[in-house]
Amino acid sequence: MTYIRVQLGALGLALLTGLAAPPAHAAEDPAAAAPTVEERRLDKAAPQEILARSGFATVAPEFVRALGKARSYAQAERVVERQGARLWQRAVDRAQGRGPAGGDLSRDDDRPLYWARLGMTREVRQWEPQFGLTEAQRTRLLASLERTSRGQDTIRYPHSKGIKRILVTGFDPFTLDRDIRISNPSGATALALDGTVIETADGPARVETAVFPVRWQDFADGTVERTLRRHLPRVDLFTTVSQGRVGRFDVERTNGAWRGGFGDNENLSRTETIPVTDPASQPQWTSTTLPYKDIVAASTGRFPVYDNTSVTEIPAGGTTPVVRPEGPTPGSTARAGGGGDYLSNEIAYRATLLRDRLGLTDSLPGGHVHTPVLQFGTGNTDPASGTVTDPQFIQNRLDIIAQVRSILKVAADADVTD
């Protein structure tokens, strides 16, 4: 996710939706038939090319056929759960070299998952089965599809002793109206690392991952906490990951309790204190417990890694935001964490606040890592060019994925030796 500060210095990359077949039954309710802003981008040339060149163009039509066989809401629930989980596993398998490539699009590409999911959600939104479907039921089906197709409910670690547990999260592509071709390296990293093992100084570590939407409302509805709450007490290390600035990684030292208003993937804006449960005990700032000194000092890959301590605050007793390069001052009000004031800062804030509220501050290393912006190759910077990939674009993404993996190894080793 792009590194967005109070000044709205937005940079971003994205990927989006999936090809969809006509609905099984025409929707009678105009509200039910209306696709979302994200889903309306599906029919553009770049998403369809991404789906066709990855083999994921078949996902939505296959989903429609399976859904059309449901004769009750209970059957529809099972179809949605199975198909959502199948999409996530298919994307993970493709990214990790298992099964057919389905086309000439690079296997490390996260965009087929994003666009295929949108093709499926659009079908659920338009579906009018003969047995009838209430809007509450439709909403539950959509929630199930989102959860299962993002790996959020398949985070499972082996019970064997001696295996460490690492949890990593990524994001969908975003800023798609700026460039519909965008890919998000954090989402690609999640697909590449899910279920893999990293050898650390203390033995093997199993990595489990999940991907989150770039939508303010989903975060307000608690998607981060629902996904992470039962796992944080059982893992040895976690990091949320998003896309940040050009040419560098950042380990974000401090996260702020503020939404800065930049538009999300639904083109909606929110400028407010991050909404959480028990707001009376909500802190303005949370801090990383990742071993940032070890990470910054290590040679993890081609991009430099920085310990980012800067925040933007309203000082105690003041009214005007001030940039603080060395971090917040006592009693200040957050206006941007190290990771800005967008959803990358928010997932870091929510995850570390959850860590603290679970009483894990002193025992669980966790925080946020910003990757470099994923750039296209020289000469492929025009969104209207129709070129959805190039060799440099692929190499940049592979290098970012490999460096995140190296950062995780350093962090896991530091937990042993420090």
LINNOR-V377855 format. One record per residue. N is the residue number from 1. RES is the residue in one small letter. PHI is phi in radians with two decimals (NA if undefined). PSI is psi in radians with two decimals (* if undefined). D_CENTER is the distance of its C-alpha to the mean C-alpha in whole Angstrom. Layout:
n:N res:RES phi:PHI psi:PSI d_center:D_CENTER
n:N res:RES phi:PHI psi:PSI d_center:D_CENTER
This chain:
n:1 res:m phi:NA psi:2.50 d_center:8
n:2 res:t phi:-1.12 psi:2.62 d_center:12
n:3 res:y phi:-1.40 psi:1.86 d_center:14
n:4 res:i phi:-2.10 psi:2.08 d_center:16
n:5 res:r phi:-1.80 psi:-3.02 d_center:19
n:6 res:v phi:-1.02 psi:-0.62 d_center:21
n:7 res:q phi:-1.31 psi:0.05 d_center:23
n:8 res:l phi:1.06 psi:0.77 d_center:20
n:9 res:g phi:-1.33 psi:1.45 d_center:20
n:10 res:a phi:-1.64 psi:2.32 d_center:17
n:11 res:l phi:-2.32 psi:2.39 d_center:16
n:12 res:g phi:-2.73 psi:2.81 d_center:13
n:13 res:l phi:-2.35 psi:2.67 d_center:12
n:14 res:a phi:-2.72 psi:3.07 d_center:11
n:15 res:l phi:-2.63 psi:2.78 d_center:12
n:16 res:l phi:-2.47 psi:-1.86 d_center:12
n:17 res:t phi:-1.84 psi:-3.05 d_center:15
n:18 res:g phi:-2.07 psi:2.62 d_center:17
n:19 res:l phi:-1.11 psi:2.45 d_center:21
n:20 res:a phi:-2.25 psi:2.50 d_center:23
n:21 res:a phi:-1.50 psi:2.92 d_center:26
n:22 res:p phi:-1.07 psi:2.59 d_center:29
n:23 res:p phi:-1.10 psi:2.65 d_center:28
n:24 res:a phi:-1.09 psi:-0.63 d_center:31
n:25 res:h phi:-2.40 psi:2.41 d_center:32
n:26 res:a phi:-1.09 psi:2.39 d_center:33
n:27 res:a phi:-1.28 psi:2.35 d_center:31
n:28 res:e phi:-1.56 psi:-0.43 d_center:34
n:29 res:d phi:-1.67 psi:1.98 d_center:32
n:30 res:p phi:-1.00 psi:-0.59 d_center:31
n:31 res:a phi:-1.16 psi:-0.69 d_center:28
n:32 res:a phi:-1.19 psi:-0.54 d_center:27
n:33 res:a phi:-1.40 psi:-0.34 d_center:27
n:34 res:a phi:-1.24 psi:2.08 d_center:25
n:35 res:p phi:-1.26 psi:2.77 d_center:22
n:36 res:t phi:-1.35 psi:3.02 d_center:19
n:37 res:v phi:-1.01 psi:-0.76 d_center:18
n:38 res:e phi:-1.07 psi:-0.81 d_center:15
n:39 res:e phi:-1.16 psi:-0.52 d_center:18
n:40 res:r phi:-1.21 psi:-0.33 d_center:20
n:41 res:r phi:-1.35 psi:-0.23 d_center:19
n:42 res:l phi:-0.99 psi:-0.64 d_center:19
n:43 res:d phi:-1.46 psi:0.01 d_center:23
n:44 res:k phi:-1.26 psi:2.83 d_center:23
n:45 res:a phi:-1.11 psi:-0.76 d_center:24
n:46 res:a phi:-1.11 psi:-0.84 d_center:21
n:47 res:p phi:-1.02 psi:-0.72 d_center:19
n:48 res:q phi:-1.17 psi:-0.64 d_center:22
n:49 res:e phi:-1.15 psi:-0.74 d_center:22
n:50 res:i phi:-1.05 psi:-0.75 d_center:19
n:51 res:l phi:-1.15 psi:-0.77 d_center:20
n:52 res:a phi:-1.15 psi:-0.66 d_center:23
n:53 res:r phi:-1.46 psi:-0.01 d_center:23
n:54 res:s phi:-2.02 psi:-0.13 d_center:20
n:55 res:g phi:1.46 psi:0.04 d_center:22
n:56 res:f phi:-1.53 psi:0.02 d_center:20
n:57 res:a phi:-1.15 psi:-0.32 d_center:22
n:58 res:t phi:-1.48 psi:-0.19 d_center:24
n:59 res:v phi:-1.08 psi:-0.95 d_center:21
n:60 res:a phi:-1.11 psi:-0.78 d_center:21
n:61 res:p phi:-1.06 psi:-0.69 d_center:25
n:62 res:e phi:-1.13 psi:-0.67 d_center:25
n:63 res:f phi:-1.11 psi:-0.75 d_center:23
n:64 res:v phi:-1.04 psi:-0.76 d_center:26
n:65 res:r phi:-1.12 psi:-0.74 d_center:29
n:66 res:a phi:-1.15 psi:-0.74 d_center:27
n:67 res:l phi:-1.15 psi:-0.60 d_center:27
n:68 res:g phi:-1.14 psi:-0.32 d_center:30
n:69 res:k phi:-1.50 psi:-0.17 d_center:32
n:70 res:a phi:-1.23 psi:2.32 d_center:31
n:71 res:r phi:-1.96 psi:0.09 d_center:34
n:72 res:s phi:-2.75 psi:2.91 d_center:33
n:73 res:y phi:-1.11 psi:-0.69 d_center:29
n:74 res:a phi:-1.05 psi:-0.72 d_center:29
n:75 res:q phi:-1.16 psi:-0.69 d_center:29
n:76 res:a phi:-1.08 psi:-0.70 d_center:27
n:77 res:e phi:-1.01 psi:-0.80 d_center:24
n:78 res:r phi:-1.15 psi:-0.69 d_center:25
n:79 res:v phi:-1.08 psi:-0.82 d_center:24
n:80 res:v phi:-1.09 psi:-0.77 d_center:21
n:81 res:e phi:-1.09 psi:-0.80 d_center:20
n:82 res:r phi:-1.14 psi:-0.79 d_center:21
n:83 res:q phi:-1.22 psi:-0.64 d_center:20
n:84 res:g phi:-1.12 psi:-0.82 d_center:16
n:85 res:a phi:-1.11 psi:-0.65 d_center:17
n:86 res:r phi:-1.12 psi:-0.69 d_center:18
n:87 res:l phi:-1.10 psi:-0.81 d_center:16
n:88 res:w phi:-1.02 psi:-0.84 d_center:13
n:89 res:q phi:-1.14 psi:-0.66 d_center:16
n:90 res:r phi:-1.09 psi:-0.73 d_center:17
n:91 res:a phi:-1.15 psi:-0.72 d_center:14
n:92 res:v phi:-1.12 psi:-0.81 d_center:14
n:93 res:d phi:-1.05 psi:-0.76 d_center:18
n:94 res:r phi:-1.10 psi:-0.78 d_center:18
n:95 res:a phi:-1.11 psi:-0.53 d_center:16
n:96 res:q phi:-1.75 psi:0.23 d_center:18
n:97 res:g phi:1.45 psi:0.26 d_center:21
n:98 res:r phi:-1.72 psi:2.43 d_center:22
n:99 res:g phi:1.33 psi:-3.11 d_center:24
n:100 res:p phi:-1.21 psi:2.56 d_center:25
n:101 res:a phi:-1.25 psi:-0.49 d_center:23
n:102 res:g phi:1.38 psi:0.01 d_center:24
n:103 res:g phi:2.80 psi:-3.02 d_center:25
n:104 res:d phi:-1.62 psi:0.03 d_center:25
n:105 res:l phi:-1.22 psi:2.41 d_center:21
n:106 res:s phi:-0.93 psi:2.42 d_center:20
n:107 res:r phi:-1.12 psi:-0.46 d_center:18
n:108 res:d phi:-1.35 psi:0.03 d_center:15
n:109 res:d phi:-1.32 psi:2.23 d_center:14
n:110 res:d phi:-1.53 psi:-0.20 d_center:11
n:111 res:r phi:-1.21 psi:-0.59 d_center:12
n:112 res:p phi:-1.00 psi:-0.69 d_center:14
n:113 res:l phi:-1.07 psi:-0.79 d_center:12
n:114 res:y phi:-1.10 psi:-0.87 d_center:10
n:115 res:w phi:-1.25 psi:-0.62 d_center:14
n:116 res:a phi:-1.15 psi:-0.69 d_center:16
n:117 res:r phi:-1.06 psi:-0.75 d_center:14
n:118 res:l phi:-1.13 psi:-0.60 d_center:15
n:119 res:g phi:-1.08 psi:-0.67 d_center:18
n:120 res:m phi:-1.25 psi:-0.77 d_center:18
n:121 res:t phi:-1.13 psi:-0.61 d_center:17
n:122 res:r phi:-1.11 psi:-0.65 d_center:20
n:123 res:e phi:-1.15 psi:-0.74 d_center:22
n:124 res:v phi:-1.10 psi:-0.69 d_center:22
n:125 res:r phi:-1.13 psi:-0.55 d_center:22
n:126 res:q phi:-1.65 psi:-0.20 d_center:26
n:127 res:w phi:-1.23 psi:2.29 d_center:27
n:128 res:e phi:-2.25 psi:1.45 d_center:30
n:129 res:p phi:-1.19 psi:2.77 d_center:32
n:130 res:q phi:-1.17 psi:-0.46 d_center:36
n:131 res:f phi:-1.39 psi:-0.11 d_center:35
n:132 res:g phi:1.55 psi:2.51 d_center:33
n:133 res:l phi:-2.54 psi:2.08 d_center:30
n:134 res:t phi:-1.35 psi:2.82 d_center:30
n:135 res:e phi:-1.17 psi:-0.54 d_center:27
n:136 res:a phi:-1.12 psi:-0.72 d_center:26
n:137 res:q phi:-1.16 psi:-0.71 d_center:26
n:138 res:r phi:-1.06 psi:-0.74 d_center:24
n:139 res:t phi:-1.07 psi:-0.70 d_center:21
n:140 res:r phi:-1.17 psi:-0.66 d_center:21
n:141 res:l phi:-1.11 psi:-0.75 d_center:21
n:142 res:l phi:-1.11 psi:-0.71 d_center:18
n:143 res:a phi:-1.11 psi:-0.73 d_center:16
n:144 res:s phi:-1.10 psi:-0.73 d_center:17
n:145 res:l phi:-1.12 psi:-0.75 d_center:16
n:146 res:e phi:-1.05 psi:-0.83 d_center:12
n:147 res:r phi:-1.13 psi:-0.83 d_center:12
n:148 res:t phi:-1.28 psi:-0.61 d_center:14
n:149 res:s phi:-1.42 psi:-0.03 d_center:12
n:150 res:r phi:-1.90 psi:0.05 d_center:9
n:151 res:g phi:1.30 psi:0.20 d_center:11
n:152 res:q phi:-1.27 psi:-0.42 d_center:11
n:153 res:d phi:-1.95 psi:0.25 d_center:14
n:154 res:t phi:-2.08 psi:0.45 d_center:15
n:155 res:i phi:-1.40 psi:1.84 d_center:15
n:156 res:r phi:-2.41 psi:2.34 d_center:18
n:157 res:y phi:-1.99 psi:2.64 d_center:20
n:158 res:p phi:-1.16 psi:2.63 d_center:24
n:159 res:h phi:-1.46 psi:-0.09 d_center:27
n:160 res:s phi:-1.09 psi:2.45 d_center:29
n:161 res:k phi:-1.31 psi:2.66 d_center:30
n:162 res:g phi:1.54 psi:0.01 d_center:29
n:163 res:i phi:-1.92 psi:2.06 d_center:25
n:164 res:k phi:-1.30 psi:2.83 d_center:23
n:165 res:r phi:-2.19 psi:2.17 d_center:19
n:166 res:i phi:-2.11 psi:2.33 d_center:16
n:167 res:l phi:-2.04 psi:2.26 d_center:13
n:168 res:v phi:-2.29 psi:2.43 d_center:10
n:169 res:t phi:-2.14 psi:2.65 d_center:6
n:170 res:g phi:-2.32 psi:-3.03 d_center:3
n:171 res:f phi:-2.28 psi:2.78 d_center:2
n:172 res:d phi:-1.14 psi:2.87 d_center:5
n:173 res:p phi:-1.10 psi:2.76 d_center:8
n:174 res:f phi:-2.68 psi:-3.14 d_center:10
n:175 res:t phi:0.91 psi:0.77 d_center:14
n:176 res:l phi:-1.31 psi:-0.37 d_center:15
n:177 res:d phi:-1.31 psi:-0.31 d_center:18
n:178 res:r phi:-1.41 psi:-0.74 d_center:19
n:179 res:d phi:-2.69 psi:1.86 d_center:18
n:180 res:i phi:-1.14 psi:-0.26 d_center:17
n:181 res:r phi:-1.47 psi:-0.08 d_center:17
n:182 res:i phi:-1.03 psi:2.51 d_center:14
n:183 res:s phi:-2.10 psi:2.67 d_center:11
n:184 res:n phi:-1.98 psi:2.03 d_center:8
n:185 res:p phi:-1.11 psi:-0.41 d_center:9
n:186 res:s phi:-1.23 psi:-0.67 d_center:7
n:187 res:g phi:-1.18 psi:-0.71 d_center:6
n:188 res:a phi:-1.09 psi:-0.67 d_center:9
n:189 res:t phi:-1.12 psi:-0.73 d_center:10
n:190 res:a phi:-1.04 psi:-0.76 d_center:8
n:191 res:l phi:-1.16 psi:-0.71 d_center:11
n:192 res:a phi:-1.21 psi:-0.50 d_center:13
n:193 res:l phi:-1.81 psi:-0.21 d_center:13
n:194 res:d phi:-1.04 psi:2.16 d_center:13
n:195 res:g phi:1.36 psi:0.08 d_center:17
n:196 res:t phi:-1.52 psi:2.95 d_center:18
n:197 res:v phi:-2.11 psi:2.32 d_center:21
n:198 res:i phi:-1.93 psi:2.27 d_center:21
n:199 res:e phi:-1.44 psi:2.09 d_center:25
n:200 res:t phi:-1.97 psi:3.07 d_center:25
n:201 res:a phi:-1.11 psi:-0.35 d_center:29
n:202 res:d phi:-1.91 psi:0.34 d_center:29
n:203 res:g phi:1.88 psi:-2.96 d_center:28
n:204 res:p phi:-1.27 psi:2.60 d_center:25
n:205 res:a phi:-2.25 psi:2.22 d_center:22
n:206 res:r phi:-1.58 psi:2.28 d_center:19
n:207 res:v phi:-1.79 psi:2.25 d_center:16
n:208 res:e phi:-2.13 psi:2.53 d_center:13
n:209 res:t phi:-2.35 psi:2.88 d_center:10
n:210 res:a phi:-2.65 psi:2.77 d_center:7
n:211 res:v phi:-2.09 psi:2.52 d_center:4
n:212 res:f phi:-2.09 psi:2.67 d_center:4
n:213 res:p phi:-1.33 psi:2.79 d_center:6
n:214 res:v phi:-1.74 psi:1.25 d_center:7
n:215 res:r phi:-2.50 psi:2.19 d_center:10
n:216 res:w phi:-1.00 psi:-0.76 d_center:13
n:217 res:q phi:-1.14 psi:-0.68 d_center:14
n:218 res:d phi:-1.03 psi:-0.67 d_center:12
n:219 res:f phi:-1.21 psi:-0.71 d_center:11
n:220 res:a phi:-1.11 psi:-0.52 d_center:15
n:221 res:d phi:-1.39 psi:-0.04 d_center:16
n:222 res:g phi:1.61 psi:0.36 d_center:14
n:223 res:t phi:-1.07 psi:-0.61 d_center:11
n:224 res:v phi:-1.19 psi:-0.87 d_center:10
n:225 res:e phi:-1.14 psi:-0.70 d_center:14
n:226 res:r phi:-1.05 psi:-0.69 d_center:15
n:227 res:t phi:-1.31 psi:-0.69 d_center:12
n:228 res:l phi:-1.65 psi:-0.41 d_center:13
n:229 res:r phi:-0.97 psi:-0.82 d_center:17
n:230 res:r phi:-1.37 psi:-0.22 d_center:19
n:231 res:h phi:-1.68 psi:-0.58 d_center:17
n:232 res:l phi:-1.00 psi:-0.69 d_center:17
n:233 res:p phi:-1.16 psi:-0.21 d_center:21
n:234 res:r phi:-1.94 psi:-0.10 d_center:21
n:235 res:v phi:-1.73 psi:2.87 d_center:19
n:236 res:d phi:-1.77 psi:-0.24 d_center:21
n:237 res:l phi:-2.90 psi:2.46 d_center:18
n:238 res:f phi:-2.47 psi:2.65 d_center:14
n:239 res:t phi:-2.60 psi:2.30 d_center:12
n:240 res:t phi:-1.48 psi:2.52 d_center:8
n:241 res:v phi:-2.28 psi:2.44 d_center:7
n:242 res:s phi:-2.64 psi:2.97 d_center:7
n:243 res:q phi:-1.42 psi:2.39 d_center:10
n:244 res:g phi:-2.12 psi:-1.88 d_center:13
n:245 res:r phi:-1.86 psi:2.88 d_center:16
n:246 res:v phi:-1.21 psi:2.25 d_center:19
n:247 res:g phi:1.34 psi:0.24 d_center:20
n:248 res:r phi:-2.72 psi:2.68 d_center:19
n:249 res:f phi:-1.71 psi:2.61 d_center:17
n:250 res:d phi:-2.29 psi:2.29 d_center:17
n:251 res:v phi:-1.63 psi:1.99 d_center:17
n:252 res:e phi:-1.43 psi:2.02 d_center:17
n:253 res:r phi:-1.25 psi:-0.70 d_center:20
n:254 res:t phi:-2.33 psi:2.45 d_center:19
n:255 res:n phi:-2.04 psi:2.44 d_center:17
n:256 res:g phi:-1.91 psi:2.66 d_center:19
n:257 res:a phi:-1.56 psi:0.90 d_center:19
n:258 res:w phi:-2.48 psi:2.39 d_center:19
n:259 res:r phi:-1.76 psi:2.17 d_center:17
n:260 res:g phi:-1.59 psi:-0.10 d_center:19
n:261 res:g phi:1.74 psi:-0.06 d_center:18
n:262 res:f phi:-1.08 psi:2.46 d_center:17
n:263 res:g phi:-1.13 psi:2.47 d_center:16
n:264 res:d phi:-1.64 psi:-2.90 d_center:13
n:265 res:n phi:-1.23 psi:-0.22 d_center:12
n:266 res:e phi:-1.72 psi:0.15 d_center:15
n:267 res:n phi:1.07 psi:0.54 d_center:17
n:268 res:l phi:-1.80 psi:2.59 d_center:18
n:269 res:s phi:-2.10 psi:2.53 d_center:18
n:270 res:r phi:-2.41 psi:2.14 d_center:18
n:271 res:t phi:-2.15 psi:1.81 d_center:21
n:272 res:e phi:-3.06 psi:2.97 d_center:21
n:273 res:t phi:-1.15 psi:2.41 d_center:21
n:274 res:i phi:-0.99 psi:2.13 d_center:18
n:275 res:p phi:-1.34 psi:2.14 d_center:19
n:276 res:v phi:-2.36 psi:2.91 d_center:19
n:277 res:t phi:-1.20 psi:2.67 d_center:22
n:278 res:d phi:0.89 psi:1.06 d_center:25
n:279 res:p phi:-1.09 psi:-0.36 d_center:25
n:280 res:a phi:-1.11 psi:-0.47 d_center:28
n:281 res:s phi:-1.83 psi:0.25 d_center:27
n:282 res:q phi:-1.34 psi:2.16 d_center:24
n:283 res:p phi:-1.40 psi:2.74 d_center:24
n:284 res:q phi:-1.32 psi:-0.45 d_center:23
n:285 res:w phi:-2.40 psi:2.56 d_center:22
n:286 res:t phi:-2.24 psi:2.82 d_center:20
n:287 res:s phi:-2.21 psi:2.67 d_center:20
n:288 res:t phi:-1.23 psi:2.59 d_center:19
n:289 res:t phi:-2.06 psi:0.24 d_center:21
n:290 res:l phi:-1.18 psi:2.62 d_center:19
n:291 res:p phi:-1.34 psi:1.27 d_center:22
n:292 res:y phi:-1.11 psi:-0.58 d_center:22
n:293 res:k phi:-1.11 psi:-0.76 d_center:25
n:294 res:d phi:-1.14 psi:-0.73 d_center:25
n:295 res:i phi:-1.12 psi:-0.80 d_center:22
n:296 res:v phi:-1.15 psi:-0.62 d_center:23
n:297 res:a phi:-1.33 psi:-0.38 d_center:27
n:298 res:a phi:-1.40 psi:2.73 d_center:26
n:299 res:s phi:-1.63 psi:1.73 d_center:26
n:300 res:t phi:-1.86 psi:-0.19 d_center:22
n:301 res:g phi:2.83 psi:-2.91 d_center:22
n:302 res:r phi:-1.28 psi:-0.44 d_center:23
n:303 res:f phi:-1.64 psi:2.44 d_center:21
n:304 res:p phi:-1.17 psi:2.63 d_center:22
n:305 res:v phi:-2.10 psi:2.28 d_center:21
n:306 res:y phi:-2.05 psi:2.55 d_center:21
n:307 res:d phi:-1.52 psi:1.78 d_center:22
n:308 res:n phi:-1.61 psi:1.94 d_center:21
n:309 res:t phi:-1.80 psi:-0.13 d_center:23
n:310 res:s phi:-1.26 psi:2.51 d_center:23
n:311 res:v phi:-2.47 psi:2.95 d_center:23
n:312 res:t phi:-2.07 psi:2.27 d_center:24
n:313 res:e phi:-2.41 psi:2.81 d_center:26
n:314 res:i phi:-1.75 psi:1.96 d_center:29
n:315 res:p phi:-1.05 psi:2.70 d_center:32
n:316 res:a phi:-0.92 psi:2.21 d_center:34
n:317 res:g phi:1.44 psi:-0.04 d_center:36
n:318 res:g phi:-1.78 psi:-3.13 d_center:35
n:319 res:t phi:-2.33 psi:-0.19 d_center:33
n:320 res:t phi:-1.93 psi:2.30 d_center:32
n:321 res:p phi:-1.11 psi:2.47 d_center:29
n:322 res:v phi:-2.32 psi:2.37 d_center:29
n:323 res:v phi:-1.40 psi:2.26 d_center:27
n:324 res:r phi:-2.06 psi:1.76 d_center:28
n:325 res:p phi:-1.05 psi:-0.48 d_center:27
n:326 res:e phi:-1.74 psi:0.15 d_center:28
n:327 res:g phi:1.89 psi:3.05 d_center:26
n:328 res:p phi:-1.24 psi:2.70 d_center:27
n:329 res:t phi:-1.77 psi:2.78 d_center:30
n:330 res:p phi:-1.01 psi:2.35 d_center:32
n:331 res:g phi:1.36 psi:0.13 d_center:31
n:332 res:s phi:-1.41 psi:2.86 d_center:29
n:333 res:t phi:-1.90 psi:2.29 d_center:27
n:334 res:a phi:-1.23 psi:2.42 d_center:23
n:335 res:r phi:-2.24 psi:-0.26 d_center:22
n:336 res:a phi:-2.95 psi:2.34 d_center:20
n:337 res:g phi:-1.43 psi:-3.04 d_center:18
n:338 res:g phi:-1.02 psi:-0.59 d_center:18
n:339 res:g phi:-1.55 psi:0.26 d_center:15
n:340 res:g phi:1.63 psi:-2.62 d_center:16
n:341 res:d phi:-2.35 psi:0.46 d_center:16
n:342 res:y phi:-1.88 psi:-2.85 d_center:13
n:343 res:l phi:-1.28 psi:-0.34 d_center:9
n:344 res:s phi:-1.18 psi:-0.77 d_center:9
n:345 res:n phi:-1.10 psi:-0.68 d_center:12
n:346 res:e phi:-1.18 psi:-0.70 d_center:12
n:347 res:i phi:-1.18 psi:-0.61 d_center:9
n:348 res:a phi:-1.14 psi:-0.76 d_center:11
n:349 res:y phi:-1.10 psi:-0.82 d_center:14
n:350 res:r phi:-1.13 psi:-0.75 d_center:14
n:351 res:a phi:-1.16 psi:-0.74 d_center:13
n:352 res:t phi:-1.32 psi:-0.55 d_center:16
n:353 res:l phi:-1.14 psi:-0.72 d_center:18
n:354 res:l phi:-1.08 psi:-0.77 d_center:18
n:355 res:r phi:-0.94 psi:-0.83 d_center:19
n:356 res:d phi:-1.19 psi:-0.70 d_center:22
n:357 res:r phi:-1.22 psi:-0.39 d_center:23
n:358 res:l phi:-1.49 psi:0.02 d_center:23
n:359 res:g phi:1.31 psi:0.50 d_center:25
n:360 res:l phi:-1.90 psi:0.18 d_center:23
n:361 res:t phi:-0.97 psi:-0.75 d_center:23
n:362 res:d phi:-1.55 psi:-0.11 d_center:26
n:363 res:s phi:-2.10 psi:-0.25 d_center:25
n:364 res:l phi:-2.11 psi:1.95 d_center:21
n:365 res:p phi:-1.21 psi:2.21 d_center:20
n:366 res:g phi:-2.89 psi:2.64 d_center:16
n:367 res:g phi:3.03 psi:-2.68 d_center:15
n:368 res:h phi:-2.20 psi:2.44 d_center:12
n:369 res:v phi:-2.13 psi:2.22 d_center:12
n:370 res:h phi:-1.70 psi:2.27 d_center:12
n:371 res:t phi:-1.54 psi:2.93 d_center:12
n:372 res:p phi:-1.13 psi:2.75 d_center:15
n:373 res:v phi:-1.13 psi:2.34 d_center:14
n:374 res:l phi:-1.44 psi:1.96 d_center:15
n:375 res:q phi:-1.85 psi:2.57 d_center:18
n:376 res:f phi:-1.30 psi:2.90 d_center:20
n:377 res:g phi:-1.25 psi:2.86 d_center:24
n:378 res:t phi:-0.99 psi:2.29 d_center:27
n:379 res:g phi:1.56 psi:-0.07 d_center:28
n:380 res:n phi:-2.12 psi:0.88 d_center:25
n:381 res:t phi:-1.87 psi:-0.02 d_center:24
n:382 res:d phi:-1.63 psi:2.00 d_center:25
n:383 res:p phi:-1.01 psi:-0.42 d_center:23
n:384 res:a phi:-1.49 psi:0.01 d_center:26
n:385 res:s phi:-1.20 psi:-0.44 d_center:27
n:386 res:g phi:1.44 psi:0.01 d_center:25
n:387 res:t phi:-1.63 psi:1.86 d_center:24
n:388 res:v phi:-1.52 psi:-0.11 d_center:21
n:389 res:t phi:-2.76 psi:2.90 d_center:21
n:390 res:d phi:-2.85 psi:2.87 d_center:23
n:391 res:p phi:-1.03 psi:-0.68 d_center:24
n:392 res:q phi:-1.20 psi:-0.69 d_center:23
n:393 res:f phi:-1.00 psi:-0.80 d_center:19
n:394 res:i phi:-1.13 psi:-0.80 d_center:19
n:395 res:q phi:-1.11 psi:-0.69 d_center:21
n:396 res:n phi:-1.05 psi:-0.75 d_center:18
n:397 res:r phi:-1.17 psi:-0.76 d_center:15
n:398 res:l phi:-1.07 psi:-0.71 d_center:17
n:399 res:d phi:-1.15 psi:-0.68 d_center:18
n:400 res:i phi:-1.14 psi:-0.78 d_center:15
n:401 res:i phi:-1.03 psi:-0.83 d_center:14
n:402 res:a phi:-1.09 psi:-0.65 d_center:17
n:403 res:q phi:-1.28 psi:-0.62 d_center:17
n:404 res:v phi:-1.05 psi:-0.75 d_center:14
n:405 res:r phi:-1.05 psi:-0.73 d_center:16
n:406 res:s phi:-1.16 psi:-0.66 d_center:19
n:407 res:i phi:-1.10 psi:-0.72 d_center:18
n:408 res:l phi:-1.08 psi:-0.70 d_center:17
n:409 res:k phi:-1.12 psi:-0.77 d_center:21
n:410 res:v phi:-1.05 psi:-0.79 d_center:22
n:411 res:a phi:-1.12 psi:-0.72 d_center:21
n:412 res:a phi:-1.18 psi:-0.68 d_center:22
n:413 res:d phi:-1.16 psi:-0.70 d_center:25
n:414 res:a phi:-1.10 psi:-0.59 d_center:25
n:415 res:d phi:-1.10 psi:-0.45 d_center:25
n:416 res:v phi:-1.47 psi:-0.77 d_center:28
n:417 res:t phi:-1.63 psi:-0.40 d_center:30
n:418 res:d phi:-1.38 psi:* d_center:30
